[in-house]
C-alpha cells in the first residue's frame, strides 16, 4: 500500500542543505547568462499538446512514450511540458519578432517525462536552459556553446567534454536517411525492437541507441556530415571556426543526432566523468519550429541542462553544499513575561541583519528544556531574557562554543553581535 505522506514515484522533496546547491546554481545561471544579454522567461507548466507534438516530432520517444498528456475540463488536450524549448518558442511567436530582431531568454523550472527514473533523471526533473531566437548565424551557435562552457566552469565543473555534429538542412535529410537505411537494412535482425521501429519512423535515432549490439553497428554507419549539401557543410565549418577562435575544445561526433525532430544544422552535447557512466549533463542545438496557428517557422539556437545532473556532477567533484545550523542565535525567554520581549528582540535582529538565523523560544518551557532546543538547533550564541534581565534592561549572552557568558545592556546588544 502506498504511503500518502511520501512523494510520488519519480519525484522528491528538497531539504536543506540540498536546497543551498539549487539556489547557488540558479544564482550563477542568472549572473552568467545576464552577461550575454539574456533575460529570464517563465512559461506555463502545461501547454496545448500540439505545441509539443508538432515540434518535437510525432515519432520521437518523448511524444510516443514519455509525455504526460490529459484532457482538461473542456475536453482539450493538455501536456505537462517535457522540455523547455517548445514553450519558449510559443511565447516568442506570441510576442512577435520583426525582421532582424532577436530575442535572448533563459529559463529554469520543472519538466515532466514518464521515463524510468535513474541517476539524475526523475519523472519530475528540472532544467536550466537558454534560447537565442532570430539570429541564424553559425557564429551565434559557437557563442552559445561557449556560454554553456562558461556557465559550467562558473559552477566549478571544469574540463567538460564538448561534442558537436551537424544535422544539416531539411533538404539534406532524404539522402542521409536513405544512406542510413541502406547501411542498417542488412543488420536489422541483430538490432533491438526500438531500432527496428526507428528504421521505419526515424532512422537517425538508430545512431544513438545505447544497446551494445546496436551501438557497435552504429559506429560503422556513414558519417552524416559527409552526406550533407555544401550549404550545411559551410555552416558547420563556420561553427567550428567560431569555437576555435573562442578557445573551446571540442570533438566532432558523427553519431550525435539528439532525439528531437526540430533540430537543423548544429547539435551538441556535453559530458563529464564526475557523473559516472551516464555522463551527459547538457545538450542542445539549432532548431526550426512552426507554432500552431502560424505557417512561419521560427529559428533559434539553445541548450538545456538537467539541474539534478549538474548538482550530482558538482557533488562528484567535492562541491556539495554544506549543512547550516537551524539557528545561529537562540533567544531563551525565561518566564511568560519575557516572551514579548524575546519576540521584539528577535524582530529587531532580523530586520537589521544581526545574529544570522534567529530563533526565539516562545513555548514558556523551563530554561533546561529551552537550552536543550538551543543545543539541538546548533546555535553558536544563546541570548537569555529573564526577570532580572527585564528589570535591569540587560541581556545575558552565552557563547555555546566555550560555555562563557556575559551581560550586555539591551540598547548596546545589536552593536555587539
C-alpha positions in Angstrom: 0.0 0.0 0.0 1.3 3.4 -0.9 2.1 6.0 1.8 0.2 9.2 1.2 2.9 11.1 3.1 5.6 10.1 0.6 6.2 12.0 -2.7 5.0 10.3 -5.9 7.5 7.8 -7.5 9.9 9.7 -9.7 9.7 12.9 -7.6 11.4 14.0 -4.5 11.3 16.6 -1.7 14.2 19.0 -1.3 15.5 19.9 2.1 18.5 22.0 3.3 21.4 21.7 2.7 20.5 20.3 -0.8 18.4 23.4 -1.4 21.5 25.6 -1.0 23.0 23.9 -4.1 19.9 24.7 -6.1 19.9 28.3 -5.0 23.6 28.7 -5.8 23.2 27.1 -9.3 20.2 29.4 -10.1 22.1 32.5 -8.9 25.2 31.6 -11.1 22.9 31.0 -14.1 21.3 34.4 -13.8 24.7 36.1 -13.4 26.4 34.3 -16.3 23.5 34.4 -18.8 22.8 38.0 -18.0 26.3 38.9 -19.0 25.5 37.7 -22.5 22.3 39.7 -22.7 19.7 37.0 -21.9 16.6 37.8 -19.9 14.6 35.3 -17.8 11.4 33.9 -19.1 8.9 31.8 -17.2 6.4 29.7 -19.2 3.4 27.7 -18.0 4.0 24.2 -16.7 1.4 22.8 -19.1 0.6 23.7 -22.7 -1.6 22.7 -25.5 -0.5 19.2 -26.6 0.0 20.3 -30.2 2.8 22.7 -29.2 5.0 19.7 -28.4 3.7 17.1 -30.9 4.1 19.4 -33.8 7.6 20.4 -33.0 9.2 17.5 -31.2 8.0 15.1 -33.8 5.2 12.5 -33.5 7.6 9.6 -33.9 10.1 10.7 -31.2 10.3 8.7 -27.9 9.3 11.8 -26.0 5.9 12.0 -27.8 5.4 8.3 -28.2 6.3 7.1 -24.7 7.1 9.8 -22.2 4.6 12.8 -22.3 2.1 13.3 -19.5 -1.0 14.2 -21.6 -4.5 14.7 -20.3 -7.8 16.3 -21.1 -8.9 19.4 -19.2 -12.5 20.0 -18.1 -13.3 21.4 -21.5 -12.1 18.3 -23.3 -9.0 19.9 -24.6 -5.7 18.0 -24.8 -3.0 19.4 -22.5 0.5 18.2 -21.8 2.9 18.8 -18.9 6.0 20.3 -20.5 8.5 17.5 -21.3 11.2 20.1 -22.3 11.6 23.9 -22.4 12.2 24.9 -25.9 8.8 24.4 -27.5 7.1 26.5 -24.8 9.7 29.3 -25.1 9.2 29.4 -28.9 5.4 29.5 -28.4 5.9 32.5 -26.2 8.3 34.2 -28.7 5.8 33.6 -31.5 3.1 35.1 -29.4 5.4 38.1 -28.8 6.1 38.6 -32.4 9.6 39.3 -33.8 10.1 41.7 -36.7 12.8 41.2 -39.4 16.3 41.4 -38.0 15.0 41.3 -34.4 16.5 38.9 -31.8 15.2 37.5 -28.5 17.6 36.0 -26.0 16.0 34.3 -23.0 16.8 31.8 -20.3 14.6 29.6 -18.2 14.6 27.4 -15.1 11.9 25.0 -13.9 10.3 21.6 -13.7 9.8 19.3 -16.7 7.9 16.0 -16.8 8.6 12.7 -18.6 7.3 9.3 -17.9 10.6 7.6 -18.2 12.3 5.1 -15.9 14.0 7.1 -13.1 17.8 6.8 -12.9 20.7 8.7 -11.6 19.8 12.4 -12.0 16.7 11.6 -14.0 13.3 11.7 -12.5 9.7 11.9 -13.9 9.6 15.4 -12.5 13.0 16.8 -13.3 14.3 20.4 -13.6 16.2 22.1 -16.4 18.1 25.3 -16.9 18.3 26.4 -20.5 18.7 29.3 -22.9 17.3 30.1 -26.3 18.7 32.7 -28.8 15.9 33.3 -31.4 16.1 35.3 -34.6 19.8 35.1 -35.3 20.6 32.5 -37.9 24.4 32.9 -37.9 26.7 29.9 -37.3 28.8 32.3 -35.2 25.9 32.5 -32.7 26.0 28.7 -32.4 29.6 29.0 -31.4 28.9 31.7 -28.8 26.0 29.7 -27.2 28.2 26.7 -26.8 31.0 28.8 -25.3 28.4 30.4 -22.9 27.4 26.9 -21.8 31.0 26.0 -21.1 31.4 29.4 -19.2 28.4 28.5 -17.1 29.7 25.0 -16.2 33.1 26.4 -15.3 31.4 29.0 -13.0 29.7 26.1 -11.3 33.2 24.5 -10.7 32.6 21.8 -13.4 35.9 22.2 -15.2 37.2 20.4 -18.3 33.8 19.3 -19.7 33.8 17.3 -22.9 32.1 19.1 -25.8 30.8 17.0 -28.7 29.3 18.6 -31.8 27.8 17.4 -35.1 25.5 18.7 -37.9 22.1 17.5 -38.9 22.1 19.7 -41.9 19.0 21.2 -43.5 15.7 19.6 -44.2 16.5 19.2 -47.8 19.6 17.1 -46.9 17.6 14.6 -44.9 16.2 12.3 -47.6 19.7 11.4 -48.9 21.0 10.9 -45.3 18.1 8.8 -44.3 18.4 6.6 -47.4 22.1 6.1 -46.8 21.4 5.1 -43.2 18.7 2.7 -44.2 20.9 1.1 -46.8 23.6 0.6 -44.1 21.3 -0.7 -41.4 19.0 -2.9 -43.5 21.3 -6.0 -43.6 21.8 -5.8 -39.9 18.2 -5.1 -38.8 17.7 -8.7 -37.4 20.6 -8.1 -35.0 19.1 -4.9 -33.5 16.7 -4.1 -30.7 13.0 -3.7 -31.1 13.2 0.1 -30.7 15.7 0.3 -33.5 13.6 -1.9 -35.7 10.7 0.6 -35.1 13.1 3.6 -35.7 14.2 2.1 -39.0 10.7 2.8 -40.3 9.9 6.0 -38.4 13.1 7.9 -37.5 16.2 6.1 -38.8 18.5 8.9 -37.5 17.8 7.8 -33.9 19.4 4.4 -34.6 22.8 6.2 -34.4 22.5 6.9 -30.7 20.9 3.7 -29.4 22.5 2.6 -26.1 22.1 -1.1 -26.6 25.5 -2.7 -27.0 24.8 -4.5 -30.3 23.1 -1.5 -31.9 25.9 0.8 -30.7 28.6 -1.3 -32.3 26.8 -1.3 -35.6 26.2 2.5 -35.4 30.0 3.0 -35.0 30.5 2.0 -38.6 27.5 3.9 -40.1 28.0 6.6 -42.7 29.0 9.9 -41.3 26.2 12.4 -41.5 28.5 15.4 -42.2 29.8 13.6 -45.4 26.3 13.3 -46.8 25.2 16.9 -46.3 24.9 19.6 -49.0 27.5 22.3 -49.4 25.4 25.0 -47.6 25.2 22.7 -44.5 28.9 21.8 -44.7 29.9 25.5 -44.8 27.6 26.4 -41.9 29.2 23.7 -39.8 32.7 24.7 -40.7 32.0 28.2 -39.5 30.7 26.9 -36.2 33.9 25.0 -35.7 35.9 28.1 -36.7 34.0 30.1 -34.1 34.7 27.6 -31.4 38.4 27.6 -32.3 38.5 31.4 -32.1 36.9 31.3 -28.6 39.3 28.7 -27.4 36.7 26.0 -26.8 38.0 22.4 -27.0 35.5 20.1 -28.8 35.2 16.8 -30.6 33.2 16.2 -33.8 30.9 13.2 -33.0 29.4 11.9 -36.3 26.8 9.8 -34.4 25.4 12.6 -32.4 21.9 13.5 -33.6 19.9 14.4 -30.5 16.4 13.0 -30.1 14.0 15.7 -31.4 12.9 16.4 -35.0 13.1 20.2 -34.8 16.9 20.3 -35.0 18.7 21.7 -38.0 22.5 22.3 -38.5 24.4 22.3 -35.2 23.7 19.8 -32.5 25.9 19.4 -29.4 26.2 17.5 -26.1 28.4 18.0 -23.1 29.6 15.2 -20.8 31.7 14.9 -17.6 33.2 11.8 -16.0 32.3 13.0 -12.5 28.7 12.0 -13.2 29.6 8.3 -13.8 28.7 6.1 -16.7 25.6 8.1 -17.7 27.7 11.2 -18.1 25.6 13.6 -20.3 25.0 16.9 -18.4 23.7 19.3 -21.1 22.9 19.4 -24.8 21.2 21.4 -27.5 21.4 22.7 -31.0 19.9 24.9 -33.7 16.2 24.3 -34.5 13.3 25.4 -36.6 9.7 25.3 -35.3 6.3 26.3 -36.5 3.8 27.1 -33.9 0.1 26.1 -34.0 -1.9 28.7 -35.9 1.1 30.0 -37.9 2.9 28.9 -41.0 6.1 30.9 -40.5 9.0 28.9 -39.0 11.0 30.4 -36.2 14.7 29.6 -35.9 16.9 29.6 -32.9 19.8 28.0 -31.0 19.7 26.9 -27.5 20.6 24.3 -24.9 19.2 22.7 -21.7 21.0 21.2 -18.7 19.4 19.0 -16.1 19.7 20.7 -12.8 19.8 17.4 -10.8 22.6 16.1 -13.0 24.6 19.3 -12.7 24.3 19.1 -8.9 25.3 15.4 -9.0 28.4 16.4 -11.1 29.3 19.1 -8.6 28.9 16.6 -5.7 31.2 14.2 -7.6 33.8 17.0 -7.7 33.5 17.6 -4.0 31.3 20.7 -4.4 28.2 19.6 -2.5 26.6 22.3 -0.3 27.4 22.1 3.4 24.8 21.9 6.2 23.9 25.0 8.2 22.5 25.1 11.7 18.8 25.7 12.2 19.7 28.8 14.2 22.8 30.9 14.7 21.3 32.8 17.6 18.7 31.3 20.0 16.7 33.5 22.4 15.6 31.9 25.6 12.6 33.6 27.3 12.7 32.6 30.9 9.1 33.0 32.1 5.9 34.2 30.4 6.7 37.9 31.0 9.9 37.6 28.9 8.1 36.2 25.7 7.0 39.6 24.3 10.5 41.0 24.9 12.1 37.9 23.2 9.8 38.4 20.2 10.6 42.1 19.9 14.4 41.4 20.2 14.2 38.7 17.5 12.3 41.0 15.2 14.9 43.8 15.6 17.8 41.4 15.0 16.2 40.0 11.8 15.4 43.4 10.3 18.9 44.7 11.0 20.6 41.5 9.8 22.2 40.8 13.2 22.8 37.3 14.6 22.3 35.3 11.4 19.4 32.9 11.7 17.5 33.9 14.8 15.0 31.7 16.7 13.0 32.9 19.7 11.6 30.3 22.1 8.0 31.3 22.9 6.9 28.0 24.4 7.1 29.1 28.0 9.0 25.9 28.9 11.7 25.6 31.5 15.1 27.0 30.8 16.5 23.5 30.8 14.1 22.4 28.0 14.9 25.6 26.1 18.6 25.1 26.3 18.2 21.5 25.0 16.4 23.0 22.0 19.2 25.6 21.6 21.8 22.9 21.6 19.8 20.9 19.0 19.5 23.9 16.8 23.3 24.3 16.6 23.2 27.9 17.7 26.5 29.4 18.5 25.0 32.1 20.8 22.1 32.0 23.3 20.5 35.2 24.5 18.8 34.9 27.8 15.9 37.1 28.9 14.5 36.6 32.4 13.1 38.6 35.2 16.4 40.1 36.3 17.3 41.0 32.7 14.0 42.6 32.1 14.2 44.6 35.3 17.8 45.8 34.6 17.4 46.4 30.9 20.1 43.8 30.0 20.6 40.6 28.1 22.7 37.6 29.1 24.8 36.4 26.1 26.1 32.8 26.3 28.8 31.6 23.9 27.9 27.9 23.3 31.4 27.0 22.0 33.3 27.8 25.2 30.4 28.0 27.7 31.2 31.5 28.7 28.6 34.2 29.2 28.4 37.9 29.9 25.8 40.6 30.5 25.2 43.3 27.9 23.0 46.4 28.1 19.9 45.9 25.9 20.5 49.1 23.9 24.1 48.0 23.2 23.3 44.4 22.2 22.8 44.8 18.5 26.1 46.6 18.1 28.0 43.8 19.9 26.6 41.0 17.8 
